[in-house]
Amino acid sequence: MSKKHHPALMPSEKIESKIYVIRQKKVMLDRDLALLYNVETRTLNQAVGRNPERFPEDFMFQLNQEEVRRWMSQIVISNKERKGLRKMPYVFTEQGVAMLSSVLKSRVAILVNIQIIRTFVKLKEASLSYRDIFLKIEAMEKKYDQQFQVVFKAIKMLLDDRTKDGGPSRF
C-alpha cells in the first residue's frame, strides 16, 4: 500500500496542533497520542505503567492542576470532554514518544511514531531558523545607527516567542 493512502498517515499540521510547550519542553498529551495511535488513553497508560523503566521524568511526566487548568483554558473543551478527565494527564516529550513504539507494538503505532518524530524534527529545524534570523538582526543592530533601533526592536519582539521555544508558546 502506498504511503499516500495508508490510513495511519496524517498531515504534520494535525500532529503539530497536538504539541504543547509545558515546563519549557515540547510535549504531547496522553489522550492526543491515544487518538493518533487508535487506542484508549487507559490502554496507552497501562502499557507505559508496565514499563516504568523506559519512561524517566525527561521522557514523560504528569501535569499538575495549574497546568491542566491553563491547558483547558487554551483549548476550548466541552463539558463532556472535561468530565472524562478523572486524573491529571501524562505528557510525553519527543524521547517519550519514541519510546512508546517499544511498548505499543502495532503497525499503526510504528507509522504514527515515525510521523510524530518527523514533526518534532521539523519544529526543531524551524526553531533554528528563527534563532539564525534573530542573531542576524542583532548583528545588523550593532552595525546601523540609532534611527533603525525602533525597527529592530519591533522585529525582535515579534521573533522573541518563537526563538525561546522553537515555536509559538502554547502555555
N, C-alpha and C positions, 0 to 999 in steps of 0.2 A: 504494500500500500504506500502511496507517495506521501511525503511529509505534509503536503498541502491539504490532503483530505483526511488526515488522521484526526479522530475526534478529540484526542487529548491535547492537540496543539491549539494555542490561543494567541492572540496578539500580545506583544510585550507590554503594550499600554495597559491592558487589563491587569497584568501582573504588577506593573509599576503603581497602579492605583491602590494596590494592596500592601505596598511597602510604606512603613511609617518610620519616623525618627523618634525614638524613645530612648531616654538616657544617653543621648548622643550616639546612638547606634541605629543603623538601618535594620528594621525587623519586620517580620510578618506574623500576624496573629494566628493562633492555632485554628480558629474557626475558618479563616480565609484559606489556610493551607488545606484543611479538610475538604472544603468545597472544591478546590483545584484538584485534589487527589481523588475526589469522588468517594470519600469515606466519611463516616460520622466523626465529629470532633472527639467524642469519647474514645472512639477506636484509635484515632491518632495518638491521643494522650496515653491510652493504655499501652500502646506499642512503645512509646517513649518511656513510660514508667517501668516497663520490663527490662529496659536497658539504660539505667541511670548513669552508668559509667561512660556512656557515649555522649552525654549531654551536660558538660560542665556549664557553669554560670555564663561563660563568654559565648556559649552556643545557644543557650535558652534560659529565660527567667520568667517569673510570674509577675504580672503587673500588680501594682498596689491600687488602692481605691481612688486616689487622686489621679493616677494615670488613666484609669478606666473612665473616670468622670470626664477628663479632658478629651479622651478618645471619643466618647459618646457625644459630647457637645460638638466635636469637629465633624463627625459624620451624622447625619440625621438618622436616628434609629427609632423604629416604631415601637410601641408598647409591646407588641407581640414578640419582637426580637429581643427586647430588653428583658422580658420575663424568662426567656431561655437562658439568661446569663446567671447561673446559680453560684458560680465561683469565679474568682479572678482568672482571666485568660492567661495563657502562656504565650510568649512570643519567642520567635526563633531568629537568630542572626543568620547571615549568609552561611556560616560554617554549620550552624544547626540544621538549616535546610538541606545542606549537602549530606549531613549525617542521616537525615530522615530516609534517604534512599536505602540505607542499610537496614532499617527496621520495617519499612513499608516496601515489600518486595514485589509489588505488582508492576506490570509493564507500564501502566499509566503513571505510577509514581516515578518511575525512572524517566519517562519522557517529560513529565511536568517538572521534575527536578532540573533537568538539563535546561529547560526554558527559564526557570527561575534563576539559576546560576548565571545564564547569559544576560538576563535582565540586570542582575546586580553588577555584573562586569560593565555593561553599557552605562549604568549610572555612575560607576567609578570613573569611567573614561570622560563622561560629561563633567564630572566634578573637577578633573584635572584640567580640562579646557577652560572652565571658569577661573580656576586658580591662575592659569597662564595669562588670561586676559587681565585679571586683577594686578598681577605683577607688572605687566606691560604698562598699564595705566599709572602705576606708582612710579615707574621709570620715566614716563613722559611728564608726570607731575613735577619731578625734580628738574627736568630739562626746560620747561616753559615757565614764563613769568606769571605774576600774580593774577592777571586778568582771566586766565583759564582755570584758576583754582575752584571757582564755583562749579564749572562744568565737570571737572574731575571729581569733586566731592559728590555731586549728584550721581554720577556713573558708579562710583564706589558704593554708594548707599544701595543702589539697585542690585549690584552684584554681591553684596555682603552676605545675605542669607544663603545664596547658592554656594558660596565658597566655603562656608562653615561646615555644612553637612552634605555637600555634594548634590544638592537639590533643594527645593523649597521645604522649609521646616513644616512638619505636619503637627508638631506639638510644641 
